Amino acid sequence: MTRSAPPTLGGLKAAGYRGRSVKDELRDNLIRKLEAGETLFPGIHGYEDSVVPQIANAILARHDFILLGLRGQAKSRILRQLVELLDERIPIIAGSEVNDDPLAPISKYGREVVAECGDATPVEWLAREHRYLEKLATPDVTIADIIGDLDPIKAARGGHILSDELTIHYGMLPRTNRGIFAMNELPDLSPRIQVGLFNILEEGDVQIKGYPVRLPLDLLIAFSANPEDYTARGKIVTPLKDRIAAEVRTHYPQDFRTAVAITAQEAWVERNGRQVRIPDFVREMVERIAVLARLDNRVDQESGISQRMPIAVLETVVSSAERRAIRHGEAAAVPRIGDVYASLPAMTGKLELEYEGELKGASAIATELVSAAAGYTFLSNLEGVDVEIPEDFASIIEYFESGGVIQVSEDATAAACVEGFRRVPGLVEATEMLELAAAEGGDGVRAAACELVLEGLVFENRIGRTRGGAYRATGS
């Protein structure tokens, strides 16, 4: 019906157009997607059995809702994808600032145009991407920003008295009429502005500068917030909290493989045509850094560890390998364990520390997290393989206990690293035994695998590692 895009109100009537509320529109399109078995939020992983069904329930119930979760849990991305549940386009009265429905205008402007032009009322078609407005709540947001204000200049030019609706400069909510309004970090909104949202959510009443203006806005209003702030003891006004019909809790990936998949999807690793080959165990190690940080009592767990951290770390790891490949003219950039240690700057800024952590310092804690992540990755690769520590690594351990030392340079070529690792009896063979380095992986993957084995033995306290990256006997 809307494909014909009638240009006038009369054309709309002839086409059989019937208006509906935005919540009914969202509900109808959601039902259609569910019946067709479509994915509701493409690219959002790990929420299929938790967050997504709860959002679907809220939309089916025609509820406004809030997403409660720590940073980096895809709250904003989910809100922006709500647009896909809107119709491709809807008709509005041409020139309307509040997206008036031609069949049921809510503004004085819309009513006057229809009264004057009748079926000849000009119609414009509004695409769904223009029906979504997002605002970050900050203390400086005003009622005028949200609802609107009187415009003396508009009054003077039009010869209107200030109480006339035609003198209003509409704010964000009226301008999003018949669409979706999203407000991020709701508790950061000042209490008096939160109070101003009460009637918008409940009745649709708007009062500007003491003049009552009846604007029955048609909106889905969605919010996001940190759970710590969204309490009576936090920054939220309780009556507003009561008017938000549904609270949906987001979370970090509950399955490790899902977390790896999210990072792989979001990280930028394609580099100007140069081949990038990331060993699976390096991806696993990067993800374990975030998992361990979320369990570390020196890290502020109420702030959370954003999924942006492993994404940024993986991108930095690839950059370190890319820089080395460029310097040495290597065809492929293959990240090694040393590249993960080189990615500390991508971690430290994302670690909010408790008092004990502040005493130690972000760099020291990040280094410990990398070391532990390497150790757990090594142990995970022992699962299902008939290998024992220290028996099957005895020759490697003996090499270091007899005074052997090996220094791994972050800038050394893969071939040079492998040549050095071959001096350690059984090291290269251990990577093959664990199936860490397939033949087609080349020296790059083989060097990375050797480093992982050494890091695993450090984690098991069988050998030692200096701050400079040299492997040697424990305690020496």
C-alpha positions in Angstrom: 0.0 0.0 0.0 2.7 2.5 0.9 4.8 1.5 -2.1 2.5 3.6 -4.3 3.3 6.6 -2.2 0.2 8.8 -2.8 1.2 12.5 -2.7 -2.0 13.7 -1.1 -4.4 12.9 1.7 -7.1 12.0 -0.9 -4.7 9.6 -2.5 -4.1 7.9 0.8 -7.8 7.5 1.4 -8.2 6.0 -2.0 -5.4 3.6 -1.4 -7.1 2.4 1.8 -4.5 3.7 4.1 -5.2 3.2 7.8 -3.0 4.7 10.5 -1.8 2.7 13.5 0.2 3.5 16.6 4.0 3.0 16.5 3.7 0.3 19.2 1.1 -1.5 17.1 3.4 -1.1 14.1 6.3 -2.6 16.0 4.2 -5.4 17.4 2.8 -6.3 13.9 6.2 -6.3 12.3 7.7 -8.4 15.2 5.0 -11.0 14.8 5.7 -11.2 11.1 9.4 -11.7 11.8 8.7 -14.4 14.4 6.3 -16.2 12.0 9.0 -16.1 9.3 11.7 -17.3 11.7 13.8 -14.3 11.0 16.7 -13.2 13.3 15.4 -10.3 15.4 18.8 -8.7 16.1 21.4 -9.7 13.6 25.0 -9.5 14.8 23.9 -9.7 18.5 25.3 -12.9 19.9 24.7 -14.6 23.3 21.3 -13.1 23.9 19.1 -15.5 22.0 17.7 -17.2 25.1 17.8 -14.3 27.5 17.7 -10.6 26.4 16.0 -11.0 23.0 12.9 -12.9 24.3 12.4 -10.3 27.0 12.6 -7.4 24.5 10.2 -9.3 22.2 7.8 -9.7 25.2 8.0 -6.0 25.9 7.2 -5.1 22.3 4.4 -7.5 22.1 2.9 -6.0 25.3 3.4 -2.5 23.8 5.6 -1.5 26.7 8.3 1.1 27.0 11.4 -0.5 28.4 14.9 0.0 29.7 18.0 -2.1 29.1 20.1 -2.4 32.3 23.6 -3.6 32.0 27.3 -2.8 32.3 29.3 -1.1 29.6 30.0 -2.9 26.4 27.0 -5.2 26.5 25.5 -4.0 23.1 22.7 -1.9 24.7 23.0 0.9 22.2 23.3 -1.5 19.3 20.1 -3.2 20.3 18.2 0.1 20.6 19.4 1.2 17.1 18.2 -2.1 15.6 14.7 -1.5 16.8 14.4 0.6 13.7 14.2 -2.6 11.6 10.8 -3.3 13.3 9.3 -0.2 11.8 7.6 0.1 8.4 9.9 1.1 5.6 8.1 4.5 5.4 5.0 6.2 6.6 3.0 9.2 5.4 3.2 12.5 7.2 1.6 15.9 6.5 4.2 17.9 4.4 6.0 20.4 6.5 4.9 19.0 9.8 7.6 19.2 12.6 5.9 16.5 14.6 5.3 13.9 11.8 1.6 14.4 11.8 -0.5 11.5 10.6 -2.6 12.9 7.7 -5.7 11.1 9.0 -5.2 12.2 12.6 -2.9 15.3 13.0 -2.0 16.2 16.6 -0.5 19.6 16.0 -2.3 22.9 15.3 -0.3 23.2 12.1 -1.4 19.8 10.9 -5.1 20.4 11.8 -5.1 23.8 10.0 -3.5 22.4 6.8 -6.0 19.6 6.6 -8.9 22.0 7.3 -7.7 24.3 4.6 -6.6 21.8 1.9 -8.9 18.8 2.6 -8.1 15.8 0.3 -5.5 18.0 -1.4 -3.3 18.1 1.7 0.2 17.4 0.6 1.8 14.2 1.9 5.5 13.3 2.4 6.9 9.9 3.1 9.2 9.4 6.1 11.8 6.6 5.9 12.1 4.5 9.0 15.7 5.5 9.6 14.5 9.0 10.2 12.0 7.9 12.9 14.7 7.0 15.5 16.3 9.6 17.7 18.9 8.8 20.3 20.1 11.1 23.1 22.8 10.6 25.7 21.5 11.8 29.0 23.8 14.4 30.5 23.2 16.8 33.4 23.0 19.8 31.0 19.9 18.5 29.1 17.0 20.8 29.6 13.2 20.5 29.4 13.4 22.7 26.3 15.7 20.1 24.7 13.4 17.2 25.5 9.9 18.8 25.1 10.3 22.3 23.6 10.1 25.9 24.4 8.3 29.1 23.4 10.0 30.9 20.5 9.4 34.7 20.8 10.9 35.3 17.3 8.4 32.8 15.8 5.6 34.5 17.7 6.6 38.0 16.3 7.0 36.8 12.8 3.7 35.1 12.7 1.8 37.6 14.8 0.9 35.0 17.4 0.4 35.4 21.1 2.9 33.4 23.2 0.3 31.0 24.4 -0.4 29.9 20.8 0.9 26.5 19.9 2.3 27.8 16.7 5.0 29.7 18.7 6.5 26.5 20.1 9.9 25.3 19.1 9.5 21.6 19.5 12.0 19.5 21.4 13.3 16.0 20.7 10.2 14.0 21.9 7.6 15.8 19.7 9.9 15.7 16.7 10.2 11.9 17.2 6.4 11.5 17.2 5.4 8.2 15.5 8.9 6.9 16.1 11.3 5.5 18.6 13.0 7.8 21.2 16.0 6.2 23.0 17.8 7.8 25.9 21.2 6.3 27.0 22.4 6.5 30.6 19.0 7.6 32.0 20.2 8.2 35.6 22.5 10.9 34.4 19.5 13.0 33.6 18.9 15.6 36.3 16.0 14.8 38.6 13.8 17.7 37.4 14.1 16.5 33.8 13.2 13.0 34.9 10.1 14.5 36.6 9.3 16.1 33.2 9.1 12.7 31.6 6.3 11.5 34.0 3.3 12.6 32.0 5.0 11.9 28.7 5.2 8.3 29.6 1.8 8.1 31.3 -0.6 10.6 29.6 1.2 12.4 26.7 0.6 15.8 28.3 3.1 18.5 27.7 3.3 21.8 29.6 5.6 24.6 28.3 6.3 27.7 30.2 3.1 27.3 32.2 0.9 27.0 29.0 -0.8 23.6 28.8 -0.4 22.0 25.4 -2.1 18.7 24.7 0.1 16.7 22.5 -0.8 13.0 22.5 2.5 11.8 21.3 2.8 8.4 19.7 6.2 7.0 20.8 8.1 4.0 21.9 10.5 5.2 24.5 13.4 3.0 25.4 16.2 3.7 27.9 19.5 2.3 28.9 21.3 2.5 32.3 23.9 1.0 34.5 22.2 -1.2 37.2 24.3 0.4 39.9 22.7 3.8 39.2 19.2 2.6 38.5 18.1 2.3 42.1 16.4 4.5 44.7 19.9 5.0 46.2 21.4 5.8 42.9 20.3 8.7 40.5 16.9 7.6 39.4 13.7 9.2 40.5 11.5 6.4 41.8 8.1 7.6 40.1 9.8 7.6 36.7 11.2 4.1 37.4 7.6 3.0 38.2 6.4 4.3 34.8 8.9 2.2 32.7 7.0 -1.0 32.1 9.8 -3.5 31.5 13.4 -3.9 32.7 15.6 -6.1 30.6 19.0 -7.1 32.0 21.8 -7.5 29.6 25.0 -9.4 30.4 28.4 -10.3 29.1 28.8 -13.5 27.0 27.9 -16.5 29.1 29.6 -18.9 26.8 33.3 -18.6 26.0 32.9 -19.5 22.3 30.2 -16.8 21.9 32.6 -14.2 23.4 35.3 -15.3 20.9 32.8 -15.0 18.0 31.7 -11.5 19.1 35.3 -10.3 19.2 36.0 -11.9 15.8 33.0 -10.2 14.3 33.8 -6.8 15.7 37.6 -6.6 15.5 39.2 -4.9 12.5 41.8 -7.4 11.3 41.8 -6.9 7.5 44.9 -4.9 6.8 45.4 -3.3 3.3 45.6 -6.6 1.4 48.4 -8.1 3.6 47.4 -11.6 4.7 46.6 -11.8 8.4 46.7 -15.3 10.0 45.6 -15.4 13.6 46.1 -18.7 15.3 43.0 -19.9 17.2 44.9 -20.1 20.4 45.8 -16.4 20.1 42.1 -15.5 19.7 41.4 -17.7 22.7 44.1 -16.1 24.8 42.9 -12.6 24.0 39.3 -13.5 25.1 40.5 -15.1 28.3 42.1 -11.8 29.3 38.6 -10.3 29.6 37.2 -13.4 31.3 39.9 -13.3 33.9 39.5 -9.6 34.4 35.8 -10.0 35.2 36.8 -12.4 38.0 39.6 -10.4 39.4 38.8 -8.8 42.8 41.3 -6.0 42.1 39.1 -4.9 39.2 36.0 -2.9 39.9 33.3 -5.4 38.9 30.5 -2.8 39.2 32.1 -0.9 36.3 32.6 -4.1 34.4 35.0 -5.1 31.6 33.6 -4.0 28.3 33.6 -6.4 25.4 35.4 -3.5 23.7 38.5 -4.6 25.6 39.2 -7.9 23.8 38.2 -6.3 20.5 40.8 -3.5 21.0 43.4 -6.0 22.2 42.9 -8.2 19.2 43.2 -5.2 16.9 46.4 -4.1 18.7 47.8 -7.7 18.6 47.3 -7.7 14.8 48.9 -4.3 14.5 52.0 -5.4 16.3 52.3 -8.4 14.0 51.6 -6.3 11.0 54.3 -3.8 11.9 56.8 -6.7 12.2 55.7 -8.1 8.9 56.1 -4.8 7.2 59.6 -4.2 8.6 60.8 -7.7 7.5 58.9 -7.9 4.3 57.0 -11.0 5.4 54.0 -11.9 3.3 51.7 -12.7 6.2 51.2 -11.0 9.6 51.0 -13.8 12.2 50.4 -12.6 15.8 52.5 -14.3 18.5 52.2 -14.3 22.3 54.7 -11.4 22.5 52.3 -9.3 20.5 49.6 -9.9 23.2 52.1 -8.5 25.8 52.7 -5.6 23.5 49.0 -4.8 23.6 48.9 -3.6 27.2 47.9 0.0 26.2 44.7 -1.4 24.8 43.9 -2.9 28.3 45.1 -0.4 30.9 42.6 2.3 30.0 39.7 -0.1 30.3 40.5 -1.5 33.7 38.7 0.4 36.5 40.6 -0.8 39.6 39.7 -1.2 43.3 42.0 0.1 46.0 44.2 -3.0 46.0 44.5 -2.8 42.2 45.4 0.9 42.3 48.3 0.1 44.6 49.7 -2.4 42.2 49.0 -0.4 39.0 47.1 -1.1 35.8 50.1 -2.2 33.8 51.2 -4.8 36.3 47.7 -6.2 36.6 47.3 -6.3 32.8 50.6 -8.1 32.5 49.5 -10.7 35.1 46.2 -11.1 33.2 48.1 -11.8 29.9 50.3 -14.3 31.6 47.4 -16.1 33.2 45.4 -16.0 30.0 48.3 -17.7 28.2 48.5 -20.3 30.9 44.8 -21.2 30.9 44.9 -21.3 27.1 47.8 -23.7 27.2 46.0 -26.0 29.7 42.8 -25.9 27.6 44.7 -27.2 24.6 46.0 -30.1 26.7 42.4 -31.3 27.2 41.6 -34.4 25.1 45.3 -35.0 24.4 47.2 -37.7 26.1 49.9 -35.4 27.5 51.1 -35.0 31.1 53.0 -32.2 32.8 56.0 -32.4 33.5 56.6 -35.9 32.0 56.0 -35.0 28.3 57.8 -31.7 28.6 60.8 -33.0 30.6 63.4 -32.3 27.9 62.2 -28.6 27.7 62.3 -28.2 31.5 65.7 -29.9 31.7 67.1 -27.5 29.1 66.3 -24.5 31.3 67.3 -26.2 34.6 70.7 -26.9 33.1 71.3 -23.2 32.6 69.7 -22.7 29.2 68.1 -19.3 28.5 66.1 -18.1 25.5 65.1 -14.6 24.7 62.2 -14.0 22.4 62.3 -10.7 20.6 59.0 -9.2 19.6 60.6 -7.8 16.4 62.4 -11.0 15.3 61.2 -12.8 12.2 59.2 -16.0 12.5 62.0 -18.0 10.9 64.6 -16.6 13.3 62.3 -17.4 16.3 61.7 -21.0 15.1 65.5 -21.4 14.6 66.0 -20.3 18.2 63.3 -22.5 19.5 64.8 -25.6 17.9 67.7 -25.2 20.3 65.3 -26.2 23.1 65.0 -30.0 22.9 61.4 -31.1 22.4 59.9 -27.6 22.1 58.9 -27.7 18.4 57.8 -31.3 18.8 55.6 -30.3 21.7 53.6 -28.0 19.5 53.1 -30.8 17.0 52.1 -33.1 19.8 49.4 -30.6 20.9 48.4 -29.9 17.3 49.0 -26.2 17.8 51.0 -25.7 14.7 49.7 -27.3 11.5 52.2 -27.7 8.7 50.3 -25.2 6.5 50.6 -22.5 9.3 54.3 -22.0 8.5 56.9 -20.5 10.7 54.7 -17.8 12.0 52.2 -20.1 13.6 54.9 -22.5 14.7 56.7 -19.6 16.5 53.5 -18.5 18.2 52.8 -22.1 19.3 56.3 -22.5 20.8 55.8 -19.3 22.8 52.4 -20.6 24.1 54.1 -23.8 25.3 56.8 -21.8 27.2 54.1 -19.5 28.7 52.2 -22.6 29.8 55.2 -24.0 31.6 55.8 -20.6 33.2 52.2 -20.7 34.4 52.7 -24.2 35.8 55.9 -22.9 37.6 58.1 -25.3 35.7 60.2 -22.6 34.2 60.6 -18.8 34.8 60.1 -15.7 32.7 61.9 -12.4 33.2 60.2 -9.0 32.8 62.1 -8.6 29.6 60.6 -11.7 28.1 63.5 -14.2 28.6 62.7 -17.7 29.6 65.0 -19.5 32.1 65.0 -21.8 35.0 62.5 -21.1 37.9 64.0 -18.9 40.5 67.2 -18.1 38.6 
